[in-house]
Amino acid sequence: MSIQTLTTILTHQSSADEQLDAAIAFARTCDAHLQVLTLGIGFAQAGVMFGAIDAVPASIGLDDAQDRADALANHATARLMREDIRWDVDPVACFTSGMAFDIIRHIRFSDLVVQVRPSGEEAGYSSRVAETILFDADAPLLMLPSDVAVTAPANSIMVAWDESPTALRATRLAMPFLQQAARVYVALVDPSKDAPDRSDPGGAFAQFLARHDVKCEVAVMTRTESTIAETLGQRAQEMGCDMIVMGAYGHSRLREVLFGGTTRTMLEKAGLPILFAH
């Protein structure tokens, strides 16, 4: 599958330039249309009733949110007018309660969403945006590290392979990047001795990649860090990888803690771009 529409969602002025730079680079590499959604988020005060008398605090919050969305949109437009790619900018104001609906509505036809890893005061909203992209909009997410120079296309990529449908879906969605890479490592951490391919771990998957003209090799790893995520991140850096591809998992029935285990650790700590799919 080729990437024709790429989206990035801006929520804060402080990270806008970094995120735009990365999204523009990937859009140019893929010859894709770049859709920029600038999100202004309003707040409803606790206990406020939304009747005719008490609607003023809420409307002020939404007006402020629209101002922030418009300011981000103007900033993005000024930046993109200097570029040679196809693009559009759409400012959207919403309350936190309706944020997921607006994100889904705008990115449902996107082939890939590019975001910068959440940090500092931005982490709360950025994590919710990432969760919505993956689990509600069902779109692949390329999460980029903050303050790290990102090159596109990636030259060396690690695919975290665990036989799961999500890992396979992430691989298929990442195929344009995998085909351009000089080397792809199929990483298996402590593969099960009861797996169907236990005599040749990752062999059938590597053959699948080779048939798509992906230059790959299998790397069976022993868990050396406290978590699988830390092992993958450490080994990826040691092997000179500049991107990781992996499936994203939700480990809890509670919606607010859907990012658990390996997925959350990779989002919060990895120093490499990671392409997630659910």
N, C-alpha and C positions, 0 to 999 in steps of 0.2 A: 504494500500500500504506500503510495506516495503522499507526502505531506503538502497539501494545497492551502490549508487555512491554519494559521498559527495564532494563538491568542496569548496576551499577557494582561494581568489584572493589577492595576496600580491602586494602592490604598494609602500610601504615605509619600509625601514629597521627598523625604530624606533618602529613600531607596529608589526613587523613580528613575534617575539617570542610569544607575547601575543596571536596573532591570531592563530598561529600554535598550541599552547598549547590547546586552546579551540577546534579547528578543530580535533585534534588528540583525545581528550577526547570524542567528539561526534561520531567520526568514530569508536572508540573502542566500545562505548555503542551500536551502531547500527550494529556492525560487518560489516561496509561498507568500500569500497575502497575509499581512500582519494586522490583526484586530486588537486594538487597545481598549480595554474597558477600564475607565477611571471610576472608582467606587468611593462615594462619600457616605459615611455611615452616621446616622443620627441616633439619638438616645431618647427613650421615653422614660420620664421620671417614675420611680416606683410609686404606685398608688394613684397615678393620674388616670382619671376616667376620660374616655374619648368622646364624651357628649358635647353638645354645642357650647356649654359654658366652660368646660375644662379642656377644650381642644387646643388652646393657645400654646402651652408649653411644648406639646408634641409638634405643632406646625413650625414653631421656631426651630426646634431641633432638626427638622427636615429641611428647612431653608438653609441652615448652616451647613448641613450635609451636601446640599446641592451646590453651595458656594465652593466647598472643598473639591467636589467632583469636577466642577467647571474649571477651577484653578489648575488641577492636575491635567485636565484635558487640554487647556491652553498650553501648558508646558510641554506636553507630549506632542501636540501639533507643531509647535515651533521647532522641536527636535526633528520630527519626521519629515518636515518640508525640505530638509537638507539631504534627505536620503533618496536612493534610486530604487526603492522597493515599493510595492503596492501596499496601501495601508488605509485604515479608517480608525477614527477615535469616537468613542461613545461614552459620555458622562452619565452616570446613574447615581441617584440618591435613594437611600433606603434606610429603614430601621434594622437593627440587628436581627429582629425576629423575621424579617422578610428577605434577609441577605441571600440565603440559599436560593430562593425562588428567582431572584433577579440574576444571579450568577448562572443558574441553569438555563434560563431563557436566552441569555446572550452567548453562551459557549456551546450549546448543544450540537452545533454543526462544525465545531472546531476539531481538527485532526490532532492537535497537540497544544497544551498550555504550558507556558514557560514562566516560572516564578523564582524569586530569590528566597533562599532559606530564611525563615523567620528568626529574628533575634531582637533582644532588648524590648522596648515598649511596643514594637510592632508584632511580637510573637503571637499574641492572643488572636488578633484578627487574621494574620497571615496563616496561622494554623487552621482556623475555621475555613478560610478560603480554600486551602489545600484539601481539607477533608471534603468540602462540598464538591470540588473538582473531581476527586477520585470516586467517592462513594455515592454521590447524588447525580452528578452530571455524567458519570461513567466515561470521563475523558482521560487520556493519558497525561501525566504530569511530569515535566522535566524540572526538577528542583535544583537550583544552582546555589553553590556556596557563596556566602557574602565575602566581599573583599578578596576574592581570588580571581585572577585573570582566567577567563574561559575562552578556549579556542574552538571554533567550529569549522569544519567537522572534527569530531574526536578521532585521534589517531589510534588509540589503544583502548579497548572497551572490555570490561568484565561483565559477564552475564551470570547472575546468581541463579543457579538452576537447582530446583528441588522437586522436579517431576510434577509440580502443581499446575492447574489450569491458568492461574494468574501469572505465573512465571512464563508460560508459553504465550499467553496473550501479550504480555509486555514485550517479549522477544519479537513477535510478529509486528507490533506497532513500532518497534525500534529498528526494523529491518533497513530502512533507508540509511540510518547511521551505521549499522553493522556492515553493510555492503561497502561503505566508503572507508571503513577503518582498515589500517594496515594489519592489525592483529586483534583477534577477539578471543578472550579466555572464557571457557565454560567452567565456572567455579562451583564445586560441590563440597560442602562442609560436612564431614562425617556422614557420608551417604549410608542409607540403611542396608544392612546385610540381607534383608528380605526383599529388596526392590527387584522388579522384573529384570533389570539390566545389571544385577549385582556383579556378574562376571566381567562387565565392560561398562562401568559407571559413566553415564553421559554420552556413550558412544552413539546411540541412535539419534540423540538430540544434535550432536556434532555433525552427523551425516545429513540431517535435515538442514542445518545451516550451510554446509558445504554445497548442497544442491541449489542454494540461493546465492552462490558465489561469495560466501563469507569465508574469509581466511581465519580458521579457528583451531584451537587446541584445548584439550580437556585438562583442568587442573583440580585434582582431588586434594582437599585440604583437611587438616586436623584442627579442631577448634583450639586455638591457643590463647584467646582472650576470654573475658568473663561472659561475653555474649557472642552469638553468631554474627550479629551486625558489626561488632567491633573487630571480629576476625576478618570479615569481608573487607571492611574499610582499611584495616592495616595491610592486608595482603595486596589489595588493589594499589595502594600507594607504593609498596615495595616493588610491585611488578611494573610500575610506571604507567598505570592506567589513567586515563583522563575522563572516564565516564563509567558508571555502573548502571546496569539494567536489571530490574527486579520486580516481582509482583508485590502488590500492597495488600496487607491483611488487616481486618478489624478483629480484635480478639475479645470483644466484650459485647454483650447485648445492649449495654447502655450506649446511646448514640454519642454522648459527650466524651467518651473515652475510646472511640473507635480506633484511634491510632495507638496501638499497643505493641509491645515486644519489639521485634526487629524493625518494623516500619517506623515507629516513633524514634527509636534510637538512630536510625539512618537519617531521618529528617533533621534531628537536632544536632548530630555530631559529625556527620560525614563531611569531609573536606573536598569532595569531588561532586560533580554533577551526577544526579541520579534520575533515571527515567523510571517512573512508577506506573503501573497499570493495575486495575482491580478486576 
